[in-house]
Amino acid sequence: MRPLGPGVADDRRRDGELEVTVTGAGEPVLVIPTAVDPYELAPLAGLIADTGRYRVVQYRRRGSGGSSPADRPGTVAGEAADAAALLEALGVVRAHLVGASYSAAIALRLATDRPDLVHTLAVHEPPPTFVPRAAEFFTACHELLRDRAAYGARATLEAFEARMDGPTWRTDRDRLAPGSVAAIGREAELFFDHDIPALLSWRFDAELAGRIRCPVLSLGGTASGPWFAEVHTVLARWLPQARTVVLPGADHSMALHRAPEVADLVTAFLAEHPLP
C-alpha cells in the first residue's frame, strides 16, 4: 500500500492509499489502470518491465483491490490527482505515462494538469467524448446506466463484455491476464457508479490539448469502429507533435489482445525520448 498525501481535485482533498506494484528498473513508467478490468494492462506493463530499461509502476485505482474507497460519482480530474500524488509519494520527478481507453483520459488530464510530471505520453483510444459522433457515445453510456438499474451491475457488465469481446471473453481474458474475470465481477459497481459518471463529465478540447507539450504516441486499431477512428483524427489535429500508429485488424482491446505489438511500439517510442 502506498499512502497519498493531500492533493486537490475538484476543490476536494484526496488523502488515501493505493495498492501499488513496482517492477523492473530504470526510467519510471506509470501504467495507469483502465476501467472494467484492472488487470487489462498488466501484460503490457510486464513486457515493458522485461526490457530491463524501465521501472514500471502499476496501481489499483480507488475502489479497486486494496486501495481506498472511491468517490461516487467519480471524476477524471480526481483520478489524475491520485496519479500525480502517487508519483510524488514514490519520489518520481518525471515519468513516462501509458494509458488505454478510460485510463488514456486520466493520462491526458494528468498531462494538462501537471505537465511537470509527464515526460512522454502513450495513449490508446481515449473515450470518444470530444469527436463529432460523441452524442452516440453518450447515448450508449446512458443506456448502460439504464440496464444497470434494471438488471444489476454485474449482469449488465458481463453482457457488455460479451458484446465487446465475443462469447469466449471469459476464457480469453483469464488466459491473457489471470484474475480478470473475477475482478470484473467484483468491481462492476465501480464502473457504473464511478467511471461512467466520470466519463460523462470529462472535457477535453483543442485548448486543453494545446497545454500538452511532451512527445505523444497515439495508438489505435482499424477494427475499433467509427467513434475511435474519429478519435485518431481529432488527436492528430490537436496534438501536432503526436505520432499516430493504427494497427491493422486491431480493436479497442488491443492493449490486451495484442500486447507484444503494443509493447514494441511503446518501448521504441520511449527509447526515442529518454529521460535525462
C-alpha positions as CSV (number, residue, x, y, z in Angstrom):
1,M,0.0,0.0,0.0
2,R,1.2,3.5,-0.8
3,P,-0.2,6.4,1.2
4,L,-1.2,9.5,-0.8
5,G,-0.6,13.0,0.6
6,P,-3.3,15.6,0.3
7,G,-4.0,16.7,-3.2
8,V,-6.5,18.9,-4.9
9,A,-9.1,17.8,-7.4
10,D,-12.4,19.5,-7.9
11,D,-11.7,21.5,-4.8
12,R,-11.6,18.4,-2.6
13,R,-8.7,17.0,-0.6
14,R,-7.8,13.5,-1.6
15,D,-6.0,11.7,1.2
16,G,-5.9,7.9,0.9
17,E,-3.9,4.8,0.0
18,L,-3.4,3.0,-3.3
19,E,-2.3,-0.6,-3.8
20,V,0.9,-0.4,-5.8
21,T,3.2,-2.8,-7.7
22,V,6.6,-1.7,-9.0
23,T,8.6,-4.0,-11.3
24,G,11.8,-3.6,-13.3
25,A,14.5,-0.9,-13.0
26,G,15.3,2.2,-15.0
27,E,13.3,5.2,-16.2
28,P,9.9,5.4,-14.4
29,V,6.8,4.4,-16.4
30,L,3.4,4.8,-14.9
31,V,0.9,2.4,-16.4
32,I,-2.5,3.8,-15.4
33,P,-5.1,1.0,-14.9
34,T,-8.2,1.3,-17.0
35,A,-11.9,0.8,-16.2
36,V,-13.8,-2.5,-16.2
37,D,-10.7,-4.8,-15.9
38,P,-8.0,-3.7,-13.5
39,Y,-5.6,-6.3,-15.0
40,E,-6.1,-5.4,-18.6
41,L,-2.8,-3.5,-18.9
42,A,-0.8,-5.9,-16.7
43,P,0.6,-8.0,-19.6
44,L,1.7,-4.8,-21.4
45,A,3.3,-3.4,-18.2
46,G,5.2,-6.7,-17.7
47,L,6.6,-6.6,-21.2
48,I,7.8,-3.1,-20.7
49,A,9.5,-4.0,-17.5
50,D,11.0,-7.1,-19.0
51,T,13.2,-4.9,-21.3
52,G,15.3,-4.1,-18.3
53,R,15.2,-0.4,-19.1
54,Y,12.2,0.8,-17.2
55,R,10.8,0.8,-13.6
56,V,7.1,0.2,-14.2
57,V,4.6,1.4,-11.7
58,Q,1.1,-0.1,-11.6
59,Y,-1.6,0.5,-9.1
60,R,-5.2,-0.1,-8.3
61,R,-7.5,2.9,-8.6
62,R,-9.7,4.0,-5.7
63,G,-12.4,1.4,-5.1
64,S,-10.3,-1.4,-6.7
65,G,-8.3,-4.1,-4.9
66,G,-6.8,-2.9,-1.6
67,S,-7.0,0.8,-2.4
68,S,-9.1,3.3,-0.6
69,P,-12.8,3.6,-1.4
70,A,-13.8,5.7,-4.5
71,D,-15.8,8.9,-4.6
72,R,-19.1,8.3,-6.3
73,P,-19.7,9.8,-8.8
74,G,-16.2,9.9,-9.9
75,T,-14.2,12.5,-11.9
76,V,-11.3,12.1,-14.3
77,A,-9.7,15.1,-12.5
78,G,-9.8,13.1,-9.3
79,E,-8.2,10.1,-10.9
80,A,-5.4,12.3,-12.4
81,A,-4.8,13.9,-8.9
82,D,-4.3,10.4,-7.5
83,A,-1.9,9.5,-10.2
84,A,0.1,12.7,-9.5
85,A,0.1,12.1,-5.8
86,L,1.3,8.6,-6.3
87,L,4.3,9.7,-8.4
88,E,5.2,12.3,-5.8
89,A,4.9,9.7,-3.0
90,L,7.3,7.4,-4.9
91,G,9.7,10.3,-5.3
92,V,9.3,10.3,-9.1
93,V,10.1,13.8,-10.6
94,R,9.1,13.0,-14.2
95,A,7.7,9.8,-15.7
96,H,6.5,8.3,-19.0
97,L,2.7,7.7,-18.9
98,V,0.8,4.8,-20.5
99,G,-3.0,4.7,-20.7
100,A,-5.7,2.9,-22.6
101,S,-9.4,3.8,-23.0
102,Y,-10.5,5.2,-19.7
103,S,-7.0,5.5,-18.4
104,A,-6.0,7.4,-21.5
105,A,-8.4,10.1,-20.3
106,I,-6.6,10.1,-17.0
107,A,-3.3,10.3,-18.7
108,L,-4.4,13.2,-20.8
109,R,-5.8,15.0,-17.8
110,L,-2.6,14.5,-15.8
111,A,-0.6,15.8,-18.8
112,T,-2.7,19.0,-18.8
113,D,-2.8,19.5,-15.1
114,R,0.8,18.5,-14.2
115,P,3.0,18.8,-17.3
116,D,6.0,19.0,-14.9
117,L,5.5,15.3,-14.0
118,V,5.0,14.0,-17.6
119,H,7.9,13.3,-19.9
120,T,6.1,11.3,-22.6
121,L,2.5,10.2,-23.1
122,A,1.4,7.0,-24.8
123,V,-2.3,6.7,-25.1
124,H,-4.6,4.2,-26.8
125,E,-8.0,5.4,-27.9
126,P,-9.3,7.6,-25.1
127,P,-13.1,7.8,-24.8
128,P,-14.8,9.5,-27.7
129,T,-16.3,12.3,-25.8
130,F,-14.8,15.0,-28.0
131,V,-15.4,13.7,-31.5
132,P,-18.2,14.6,-34.0
133,R,-20.1,11.5,-33.0
134,A,-19.8,12.0,-29.3
135,A,-23.6,12.1,-28.8
136,E,-23.8,8.5,-29.9
137,F,-21.2,7.5,-27.2
138,F,-23.1,9.5,-24.5
139,T,-26.3,7.8,-25.5
140,A,-24.6,4.4,-25.2
141,C,-23.4,5.3,-21.7
142,H,-26.8,6.3,-20.6
143,E,-28.3,3.1,-22.0
144,L,-25.7,1.1,-19.9
145,L,-26.8,3.0,-16.8
146,R,-30.4,2.2,-17.5
147,D,-29.6,-1.5,-18.0
148,R,-27.6,-1.4,-14.7
149,A,-30.7,-0.1,-12.9
150,A,-32.9,-2.8,-14.5
151,Y,-30.6,-5.9,-14.4
152,G,-27.9,-5.1,-11.9
153,A,-24.3,-4.0,-12.3
154,R,-22.6,-7.4,-12.7
155,A,-25.1,-8.9,-15.2
156,T,-25.0,-5.7,-17.3
157,L,-21.2,-5.5,-17.3
158,E,-20.9,-9.2,-18.3
159,A,-23.3,-8.7,-21.2
160,F,-21.3,-5.6,-22.2
161,E,-18.1,-7.6,-22.2
162,A,-19.8,-10.4,-24.3
163,R,-20.8,-7.8,-26.9
164,M,-17.4,-6.2,-27.0
165,D,-15.2,-9.3,-27.0
166,G,-17.4,-12.1,-28.0
167,P,-18.7,-15.3,-26.3
168,T,-15.3,-16.5,-25.2
169,W,-14.4,-13.3,-23.4
170,R,-14.0,-15.0,-20.0
171,T,-11.5,-17.7,-21.1
172,D,-9.7,-15.2,-23.3
173,R,-9.3,-12.6,-20.6
174,D,-8.2,-15.0,-17.9
175,R,-5.7,-16.7,-20.2
176,L,-4.1,-13.3,-21.1
177,A,-4.5,-11.6,-17.7
178,P,-5.2,-14.1,-14.9
179,G,-7.8,-12.9,-12.4
180,S,-9.5,-10.5,-14.8
181,V,-12.9,-12.2,-14.9
182,A,-13.3,-12.3,-11.1
183,A,-12.1,-8.7,-10.8
184,I,-14.6,-7.5,-13.4
185,G,-17.4,-9.1,-11.4
186,R,-16.2,-7.6,-8.1
187,E,-15.8,-4.1,-9.5
188,A,-18.8,-3.8,-11.7
189,E,-20.4,-1.2,-9.4
190,L,-17.2,0.9,-9.6
191,F,-17.6,1.0,-13.4
192,F,-21.3,2.1,-13.3
193,D,-21.3,4.4,-10.2
194,H,-17.8,6.0,-10.6
195,D,-16.3,5.5,-14.0
196,I,-19.3,6.2,-16.3
197,P,-20.2,9.4,-14.5
198,A,-16.5,10.4,-14.7
199,L,-16.6,10.0,-18.4
200,L,-19.8,11.8,-18.8
201,S,-18.3,14.9,-17.1
202,W,-14.8,14.7,-18.7
203,R,-13.9,17.5,-21.0
204,F,-11.1,17.5,-23.5
205,D,-10.8,20.0,-26.3
206,A,-8.3,21.8,-28.5
207,E,-7.4,24.4,-25.8
208,L,-6.6,21.7,-23.2
209,A,-4.7,19.6,-25.8
210,G,-2.6,22.7,-26.5
211,R,-1.2,22.5,-23.0
212,I,0.4,19.2,-23.7
213,R,4.0,19.8,-24.9
214,C,5.6,16.4,-24.3
215,P,6.1,13.8,-27.0
216,V,2.9,11.8,-27.6
217,L,2.3,8.3,-29.1
218,S,-1.4,7.9,-30.1
219,L,-2.3,4.3,-30.7
220,G,-5.3,2.7,-32.3
221,G,-6.8,-0.1,-34.3
222,T,-8.5,-0.3,-37.6
223,A,-11.3,-2.5,-36.2
224,S,-12.2,-0.3,-33.2
225,G,-15.1,1.3,-35.0
226,P,-16.1,4.8,-36.2
227,W,-16.0,6.5,-32.8
228,F,-12.4,5.7,-32.4
229,A,-11.5,6.4,-36.0
230,E,-12.6,9.9,-35.2
231,V,-10.5,9.9,-32.0
232,H,-7.4,9.2,-34.1
233,T,-8.2,12.0,-36.5
234,V,-9.0,14.6,-33.8
235,L,-6.0,13.8,-31.7
236,A,-3.7,14.1,-34.7
237,R,-5.1,17.6,-35.4
238,W,-5.0,18.8,-31.8
239,L,-1.6,17.2,-30.9
240,P,0.6,18.0,-33.9
241,Q,3.6,16.6,-32.1
242,A,1.9,13.2,-31.7
243,R,2.9,10.1,-33.6
244,T,-0.2,8.2,-34.7
245,V,0.0,4.4,-35.2
246,V,-3.1,2.4,-36.2
247,L,-2.6,-1.3,-36.1
248,P,-4.4,-3.2,-39.0
249,G,-7.1,-5.5,-37.7
250,A,-6.7,-4.4,-34.0
251,D,-9.7,-3.4,-32.0
252,H,-10.3,-1.4,-28.8
253,S,-8.9,-4.3,-26.6
254,M,-5.6,-4.4,-28.5
255,A,-3.6,-3.4,-25.4
256,L,-4.5,-6.8,-24.0
257,H,-5.0,-9.0,-27.1
258,R,-2.0,-7.7,-29.0
259,A,0.1,-6.7,-26.0
260,P,3.5,-7.7,-27.6
261,E,3.0,-5.5,-30.6
262,V,1.8,-2.6,-28.4
263,A,4.8,-3.1,-26.1
264,D,7.2,-3.0,-29.0
265,L,5.6,0.3,-30.2
266,V,5.6,1.9,-26.7
267,T,9.2,0.8,-25.8
268,A,10.5,2.1,-29.2
269,F,8.8,5.4,-28.6
270,L,10.2,5.7,-25.0
271,A,13.7,4.8,-26.3
272,E,13.5,7.8,-28.7
273,H,12.7,10.1,-25.8
274,P,14.9,9.1,-22.8
275,L,14.7,10.9,-19.5
276,P,17.8,12.9,-18.7
